[in-house]
């Protein structure tokens, strides 16, 4: 026999964006205002500026941020990374994951409310446009209920048109990250008909962004994003989250409507006056008074709304605030727990490894490999010759001139099939075939390790090793 869910726990059986019939329950959050909202706007607009400007900033000729998956070219903070540097990208991704986990354990889902692009675009761009065109919560609800008259058609059409334009702009910036800002500007100059496939891709990206911000909206955070589920594993009683102080809000007799004629402290009623402002302002439609929920993105809108109400009824602020469960239950202060120390140690080690690898990373990547299926050749004057292919990757933004090879570990020479000296183009690759010739007397066995130096003029720019085959009798 199934157990019945307690009345005060029914909210956990469903999410705020779905009604009792299983249909979409549209959220009309009230326009937030207050101290935290001002801070969030400042942080959001700085991050938006960085997002829109980054593809167009160049450092030493390199795009500040580039994620060109098709051509396997990546730039992070102006530093180019090639497929040969993929291990560095993996370490950076691991560091990012550990960093997010660390902050989640310490401060809950703060990333979602303050830094996540989905929240920033939704709450600080699209939602604010909605307030500007359709009005605040009450006006939006009335507009949704009224028939499709001239006013509703005009407002909805204007909103959808502005949403589409912004989605198209975001898609262009997103494309600049993928193919490079120079190529994007070139495509724009040439026109869409000259680059039809790219233009179609751009429209697809626009449609995806429009769908997310015009219709799917908070469902991304509630349904699609796995981070909300992840925080349930990472949070503990010591994590700082947006929390309702139920001790103070409920007291002995629970929450009750405000009556200015009574002495609330003497009645035993809680400080929560049951105004539902924290619910009306929530972008995911939850009641923060029910405790921690996966839908909560820690946006602090409920804190600002509650503080405003508390101030108006002459009660102390902070009924909803950043606090841990231990702080509410036991008045315990935040402590740097062993768990946080462990994550910090892992983060420091990973950062140390990444820093060391970045310092050891060369601007030129060289690889010399024996040609498959080819044996050595015995030449005149006791010379043994092996044939190889070489590949040089230039990660810099300048051509590398007068490049040639020299044998550093043995008495030998390097002969290229074509020119003896060549140029490796900027951010390009040079490939070819070469012969390494070594005096048989210098060999120690039938398979020696040979060190090859790559020079630009007289400057050694890289070294690499390869296997050299010789006669077994010369061991």
VENFEN-V285059 format. One record per backbone hydrogen bond with DSSP energy under -1.0 kcal/mol. CO is the residue of the C=O (numbers start at 1). NH is the residue of the N-H. E is the energy in kcal/mol with one decimal. If there is no record, write none. Layout:
CO&NH&E + CO&NH&E
//
This chain:
6&9&-2.0 + 7&10&-1.0 + 9&12&-1.6 + 10&13&-2.2 + 15&18&-1.7 + 17&25&-3.6 + 19&22&-1.8 + 23&19&-2.5 + 34&38&-1.8 + 35&39&-1.9 + 36&40&-2.7 + 37&41&-2.2 + 38&42&-2.1 + 39&43&-2.6 + 40&44&-2.9 + 41&45&-2.6 + 42&46&-1.8 + 43&47&-2.3 + 44&48&-2.7 + 45&49&-2.1 + 46&50&-2.2 + 47&51&-2.5 + 48&52&-2.4 + 49&53&-1.9 + 50&54&-2.5 + 53&56&-2.0 + 54&57&-1.2 + 57&64&-2.9 + 59&62&-2.0 + 62&59&-3.0 + 64&78&-2.0 + 66&75&-2.3 + 67&69&-1.5 + 68&73&-2.5 + 73&68&-1.9 + 74&81&-3.9 + 75&66&-2.2 + 76&79&-1.8 + 79&76&-2.3 + 81&74&-2.2 + 82&85&-2.4 + 83&86&-1.5 + 85&88&-1.4 + 85&89&-1.4 + 86&90&-2.4 + 87&91&-1.9 + 88&92&-2.3 + 89&93&-2.3 + 90&94&-2.4 + 91&95&-2.6 + 92&96&-2.2 + 93&97&-2.2 + 94&98&-2.7 + 95&99&-2.6 + 96&100&-2.2 + 97&101&-2.5 + 98&102&-2.8 + 99&103&-2.2 + 100&104&-2.2 + 101&105&-2.6 + 102&106&-1.9 + 103&107&-3.7 + 104&108&-2.0 + 106&240&-2.9 + 109&113&-1.3 + 110&114&-1.8 + 111&115&-2.3 + 111&116&-2.4 + 116&120&-2.4 + 117&121&-2.8 + 118&122&-2.3 + 119&123&-3.0 + 120&124&-2.1 + 121&125&-1.1 + 121&126&-2.6 + 122&127&-2.5 + 125&129&-1.9 + 126&130&-2.0 + 127&131&-2.2 + 128&132&-2.0 + 129&133&-2.2 + 130&134&-3.0 + 131&135&-1.1 + 136&140&-2.4 + 137&141&-2.3 + 138&142&-2.2 + 139&143&-2.4 + 140&144&-2.1 + 141&145&-1.6 + 142&146&-1.7 + 147&149&-2.3 + 149&153&-2.4 + 150&154&-2.4 + 151&155&-2.4 + 152&156&-2.7 + 153&157&-2.5 + 154&158&-2.1 + 155&159&-2.5 + 156&160&-2.8 + 157&161&-2.2 + 158&162&-2.4 + 159&163&-2.7 + 160&164&-2.2 + 161&165&-2.2 + 162&166&-2.5 + 163&167&-2.5 + 164&168&-2.5 + 165&169&-2.1 + 166&170&-2.7 + 167&171&-2.3 + 168&172&-1.8 + 169&173&-2.0 + 170&174&-2.8 + 171&175&-2.3 + 172&176&-1.9 + 173&177&-1.4 + 174&178&-1.1 + 175&179&-2.9 + 176&180&-1.2 + 177&67&-3.7 + 180&184&-1.9 + 181&185&-2.7 + 182&186&-1.8 + 183&187&-2.3 + 184&188&-2.4 + 185&189&-2.2 + 186&190&-2.2 + 187&191&-1.8 + 195&199&-2.2 + 196&200&-2.5 + 197&201&-2.1 + 198&202&-2.2 + 199&203&-2.1 + 200&204&-2.0 + 201&205&-2.4 + 202&206&-2.3 + 203&207&-2.5 + 204&208&-2.1 + 205&209&-2.5 + 206&210&-2.8 + 207&211&-2.5 + 208&212&-2.2 + 209&213&-2.5 + 210&214&-2.5 + 211&215&-1.5 + 211&216&-2.9 + 212&217&-3.7 + 216&219&-2.4 + 217&220&-1.7 + 218&222&-1.9 + 219&223&-3.3 + 219&224&-1.5 + 220&225&-3.2 + 226&230&-2.0 + 227&231&-2.1 + 230&233&-1.2 + 230&234&-1.7 + 231&235&-2.8 + 236&239&-1.5 + 237&326&-2.4 + 241&323&-2.8 + 243&321&-2.3 + 244&246&-1.6 + 245&249&-2.9 + 246&250&-2.2 + 247&251&-1.1 + 248&271&-2.2 + 249&272&-1.2 + 250&254&-2.0 + 254&270&-2.6 + 259&262&-1.5 + 262&264&-1.1 + 263&267&-1.2 + 268&253&-2.3 + 272&256&-1.7 + 276&280&-2.5 + 277&281&-1.8 + 280&30&-2.9 + 287&290&-2.2 + 288&291&-1.6 + 293&296&-1.5 + 300&304&-1.9 + 301&305&-2.1 + 302&306&-2.5 + 303&307&-2.6 + 304&308&-2.0 + 305&309&-1.7 + 306&310&-3.0 + 307&311&-2.2 + 308&312&-1.5 + 309&313&-1.5 + 310&315&-3.0 + 319&245&-3.2 + 321&243&-3.0 + 323&241&-2.0 + 324&328&-1.8 + 325&329&-2.8 + 326&330&-2.8 + 326&332&-1.5 + 327&331&-1.0 + 335&337&-1.5 + 337&341&-2.3 + 338&342&-2.2 + 339&343&-2.0 + 340&344&-2.5 + 341&345&-2.4 + 342&346&-2.2 + 343&347&-2.5 + 344&348&-2.7 + 345&349&-2.4 + 346&350&-2.5 + 347&351&-2.4 + 348&352&-2.3 + 349&353&-2.5 + 350&354&-2.6 + 351&355&-2.6 + 352&356&-2.4 + 353&357&-2.4 + 354&358&-2.3 + 355&359&-2.0 + 356&360&-1.8 + 357&361&-1.0 + 363&395&-2.9 + 365&393&-2.7 + 367&391&-2.1 + 369&389&-3.0 + 371&374&-1.7 + 377&385&-2.9 + 382&440&-2.8 + 383&379&-3.7 + 384&438&-2.5 + 385&377&-2.7 + 386&436&-2.5 + 387&371&-2.2 + 388&434&-2.4 + 389&369&-2.7 + 390&432&-1.7 + 391&367&-1.8 + 392&430&-2.4 + 393&365&-2.2 + 396&427&-1.6 + 400&424&-2.4 + 402&457&-2.7 + 403&422&-1.6 + 404&455&-2.9 + 406&453&-3.2 + 410&412&-1.3 + 411&439&-1.7 + 413&437&-2.7 + 415&435&-3.3 + 422&403&-3.3 + 424&400&-2.6 + 425&428&-1.7 + 428&394&-2.9 + 430&392&-2.9 + 432&390&-2.5 + 433&417&-2.3 + 434&388&-3.1 + 435&415&-2.9 + 436&386&-2.2 + 437&413&-2.5 + 438&384&-2.8 + 439&442&-2.0 + 440&443&-1.3 + 446&470&-1.9 + 448&468&-2.9 + 450&466&-2.0 + 451&408&-2.8 + 451&409&-1.1 + 452&464&-2.2 + 453&406&-1.9 + 454&461&-2.8 + 454&462&-1.3 + 455&404&-2.0 + 456&459&-1.8 + 459&456&-2.9 + 462&454&-3.3 + 464&452&-3.5 + 466&450&-3.1 + 468&448&-2.6 + 471&474&-1.6 + 472&475&-1.4
//
